[in-house]
Amino acid sequence: MRQHQGTGLSGDGGEDESFSSSPNHHTVQSPNSNLREVVSYSTSSIPSLLHISFNQDHGCFAAGTDNGFRIYNCDPFREIFRRDFDRGGGIGVVEMLFRCNILALVGGGPEPQYPLNKVMIWDDHQSRCIGELSFRSEVRAVKLRRDRIVVVLEQKIFLYNFADLKLLHQIETIANPKGLCAVSQLTASLVLVCPGLQKGYVRVEHYASRRTKFFLAHDSRLACFALTTDGQLLATASTKGTLVRIYNTSDGTRLQELRRGADRAEVYSMAFSSTAQWLAVSSDKGTVHVFGLKVNSGSLGNDKSRGASDANLAVTSSGSSLSFIKGVLPKYFSSEWSVAQFRLHEGSQYIVAFGHQKNTVVILGMDGSFYRCQFDPVTGGEMTQLEYHNFLKPEEAF
């Protein structure tokens, strides 16, 4: 089913984000790093955007274009570097590994730089690929951890050891054209979430305890996932897009149900805040919603231990005012509505993450837009826009 070639990688780097233990790793230390800084500028034409993704701590993001890839810092916003390829150059998937120079690339666009059925492990310190993984069908998504590479195909998922590219596990899924998959990032525990073999079912792999859990998340097909860093909380949305559900991954218990809206929508992206107090959701309706969460992953075993934090204050007002008679009213009135919202152009595709500044959300658009906005955790309502850039037009961003 697969082949792997290339030199592979040495060392997983452990907890140290700088990978200083391995000579093969070089770190983008800060926005002022001199790592191939903004190489080969060509402002004559604006490239087409094929892919955008945040890194694991949401401090950076990567953009795949029809002629290469670019890496940006979120706070402060700044292009760190870019790689433009001479011929072809289309990159349909680009995934960062925290802030180090190792990237996973898959070709894309009208003139792909690499075959669509290969994952290339690119070392930007050496400006070359140091490993590759080949498959019999197109790669839909790639997820990286310090110690693992996850490759998602239409109906299969492969888990590899990062150090030697050895195959560790193979999973079969229902048709998964979006490449839905999420992995935890804590070294101690590896949790992988993907679609099951039946419509609406979620499969959770707990590798530390060698347990597999299946549960029905939605009656419709799954459309989007988000996982907390520790892998304890999962947010799911279906193709209907009206409800978002929060689950405990260890036993599949539904903890909360959030209402994005009444009309069908395509949910593009969801993200938990670092403390799991908040969840941000973007859809094709052009609105980003922030919901208050009642359970954070640190208190799963003891709900009552949590004090009246900002999230709790906000959550009290986010439910429907009619929920006290929810036994009589339809379910529509008992699910919780968002605390804060931010309006964008309808129809464009946006991905979301929480910023490193308190109560901020970073929004990236497939039209090249970068927004940073802030929400009030108590009064909620419309978010305040703090910053906007078009990251495909660097002359406008500086």
N, C-alpha and C positions, 0 to 999 in steps of 0.2 A: 504493500500500500504506500510506502514512503521510502525515500532514500535520504540520507544526509551526507553532505560532503563538506569540504573546507577544513580549516584548522581547529574549529571549535573554540571554546573559550576556556580560560584558566581561572578558576576560583570564583566563588559566588559573592565575595565581598563582605559577607556577614552583615553586621549591623551598620558598618561604617559607610555613610553615604558617599564618601569620596573614593571608595575602592582603592585606598592607598596601598593595600596589601598586594595588589596585582599590578604588574608592569603593563598589562594590556589595557588598563582602564585609565582614562584621563577625565578630569571633572570640569564641568562648566561651573566654576566656583561662585560666580556672581554675574550680574548684568554687565560688569566691567571686565569680564574675562576676555582674554585675547585669543581664545580658541577660534582660529580661522574667522576672525570677527567680520561678519557681514561681507563674505567674499563674493567676488564676481557680480557686482551690482550691474543691473541692466534696467534702466528706467524707461527704455523706449517702449516697452509693451507690458501691460499688466497680465500676469499669468492667470489661467483658469484654476480655480480651487477644486481639488478632487477629494480632500480629506482633511479634517481637523480633529485633534484629540488633545486633552490635557494630559500632563504627566501624573504620576501617582499621588503627589501631594498638592496638585492643582497650582503649583507655583510657576509652571511653565506650560506652553502648549506648542504643538508641532503642526505644521500645515504641509500637506502633500499637494503639489501643483502639477501642471502638465509638462513642466520642465525641470522638476527637482523637488527639494523640500526646504523648509525654513523652520527655525526654532526661535521662539519668543519668550521673554520674561514677562510675567503678569504684573508684578508690583515692585518697582515701577515698570510700566509698559515699555518694552524695548525689544527690537529685533536683536538677538544674540548672534546668530549666524545663519547662513544659507548655503545651499549646495545646488548649483545649476549644472545640469549635465549637458554635454555637447550635442549628442544626437538623441532624439526621442525624449526621454527623461521623465515620462509620466509616472508619478508615484501615487498609487491609489490607497495605500495604507502606510502610515508612518507612526510608530509607537516609540515613545521615549522610555528610558529606564531611569527614573528620578532625574538627576542632573548630570549623569555621566555621559560619555561620548558614544555609548553603545545604543544603537537604534535597530528596530526591526522594520524592514521595508518590503512592500509588495508593489509590483508594477500596476499601472492603471492608466486610464485615459486613452485617447486615440493612438498615441505612440508610446506604449509602456516601456519604461527603462528595463524592467525585468519581466519574465513570464508571470502570468496571473496565478499560476499554480505553485509558485515558489515564495518562500520567506527568506529574505536575505538579511543576515546579521551584519550590520554596517558599523565599522569603527571609524568615527570621524577623526580620531587622532591619527590614524594611518591612512585616512581617505580611501578606504577600500573595504570590500566585504571579507569577513573572516570566517564565515560559515554560511551554509544554506540548507534549507529543508525543502524537499520536493514532494508534491502530491499529485494524485490523479485527477483532481478537480480544482476549481478555483478556490483560492483562500478568501474567506469572507471577513475574517477579523483575526487580530493577534493581540494577546494580552501578555504583559511581562511582569514578573516579580524578580527579585534579586537572584532567586534560586531556580526559577521555572520559566518556561516559555509555553504558552497555551496557543494552539493554532485551531481556528474554527473554520470548518468547511460547511457545505450546505447541510449535510446530515451526519457529520462526524466531528469529534473534537479530540485533539491529540495533546497530551501533556508531556513535555520534555524536561530533562534536567539541563539547566543552563550551562553548567561547567563543561559537559562533554556531548551535549545534544543527544543524549540517550533517551529513547522512548520509554516513558514510565507508565502511561495509562492511555487507553483509547475508549471513547464514549460514543454511543450512537444516540442521535436525537431525531425528533420530528424535523421535517423540512424547516430550515432556519436561514432563509436568504439574507436576513439582516446581520447574521453572525452574532446573535445575542449570547453573551457569556460575561460573567463577572468573577473576579478572584480577589480574595482578601490579600492584604499587604503585610501583615505582621509575620515576622520570620517564624515565630513559634507555632502558628497554626495556619494551615493552608485549607481554605474553604473555596470550593469552586461551584458556581451556580450556572445552570444552563437549562434549556427547555428539555422536558421529558420526551417520551415517545408518543404521547397523546396530546391533543389540543388542550391548551390551558394549563398543562401540568408543568411543574418546576422540579428539577432534579438538583439536589444539594449533595455534594461530595465533601465529607469531613475527613480529610486525609490523615490527620493526627490520630483520630480514634477509629479510622477505617470503617466509617459508617456512611451508608447512602440513604438519603431520605427523598421520597417522592410525595408531592401533595398538589392538589388542585388549587391553583391561585385564582383563575378566572374561567368563566364559561367560554369566552372567546379566545382566539389565539393570542399569545403573548406578543407584546410590541416593544417593551423596554424594561430594563433591570437597573437597579443600583444596589450596591452592597457597601456596608460600613467597612472601614479599614480592618477591623478585627473579624469581619465576616459574620457577626452575630445578628445583624438586622438586614433584611432584604426588602426593597421597595419594588413593586411590580405594577405594570400597566398593561392593559389588553389593547387589541386593535380598535375596540370601541372608544377607549380613551377618556371616558367620563370619570372613572374611579381609579384611584391609586391605593394599593393595599400594602401595609407594612406587616412583615412576618418575622417571627423568631426562627432562624434557620436550623436551630438544633432540634426542634420538635415540630416545626411547621405551623405553630399557633399563629392565628391572625391577631395582631395587636391593635391595629387601628385601620380605619377606612377613611380616605380623604377624597373629597369631590373636587375635581378639576373644573367641571362645568356640566351643563345639561346636554350640550350638543356633542355628537361624535367628533373626535379629533384624533390626529396622529401625534402621539407623544414621542418626541425625538430624543429627549435626554432627561435624566433625573440625577440628582446628587445629594448626598447627605452632607451636613456640616461636620466638621472634625469631631464635635462633641455629640453628634447625633441628636441635637436639639431641634434641628430644622431640616426640611427637605425642599429642594428647589426642583421645579418641573417646567420644561418647555414643550410647546406643541406647535402645530401648524396654524393655530389660531392667532399666533403673534403675541401671546401673553406669557410671561414667565411668572409662575406662582411660587410663593414661599409658604410652606405649611409648618405649623408648630407640632412637634412630636411629643407625645406623652411619656414615651419610654425611651431612655437612651441606653445604648448597648452596655454601659457600665453598671446599670442597675436592673438588668434583666431578672436577676434572681430575687431582687428586693425592691419592688416598685415604690414602696412607701418611704424608702430612705431618701427620696429626692425632695429637696426643699422647694419653696415657691420661687423658682427661677423665672427669668424673663419668659422662657418658653411656656411655662405653666400659666403665667398671667395672660399671655396672648391667647393660649389655647382656650381659656374659659370663654372668650368672646367669639371664637371662630366657629363653634357649632351653631346649628340653626336655633333661633330663639323658640322654635316650636318643638324642640326635641323632647320636652318634658311629656308630650303626649305621643311619643313616637310609636307606641303600641298601636295607635289608631291610624296614624299617617303613613304614607308610603315611605320606603327606605330613603328616598331622595332627601327627606328632611332630617334624617338622623346622622348622615355622614357629615364630616367636618369640612368647612370651606377654608380657603387660604387666608392667611393673615395679611400678606402683602402681595402686590402685583406690580409688574413692569410691562408696559406696552411697546411692542415692536412692529415692524412691517409684517403683515400677515402673508403667509405663503412661503417665506424664506425659512431655511432650516437653521436652527440655533441649538448650541449645546451650552450647558450651564455648569457652574461650580461655585462654591463659596470662596470668597477672597480671604487673604490672610489678615486683613483689617477686620475689626469687629463688625458684624451685621452687614457685610458687603457680599454682593453676588457679582461674578464675572460671567459675561455672556459673549459667546463667539458665534458669528454668523457665517454661513457658506457664501455670503456676499462680501466677505472680508471685514465685517464689522466687529469691533471690540468695544464692549460696554462694561463699565464698572458702575454699579449702583448700590445704594444703601437703603435698608429698610429699618423702620422703627419697630423694635420687638414688642412694644406695649400697645401703641395705638394702631400700628399696621397701616393699611391703605396703600396708596400709590408710592412706589419707591422713588428715591431721588437719584437722578443721573449725576455721577461724579466725573465721568470721563468717557470720551468716545474717540476712537481712531479707526481708520481703514487700514488694516495691517498689510494689505496688498499694495498700498501706495505709500512707500516709506517717506517720500518727500513731504507728505501731509502730516506724518506722525511726529515729526521732530521739530 
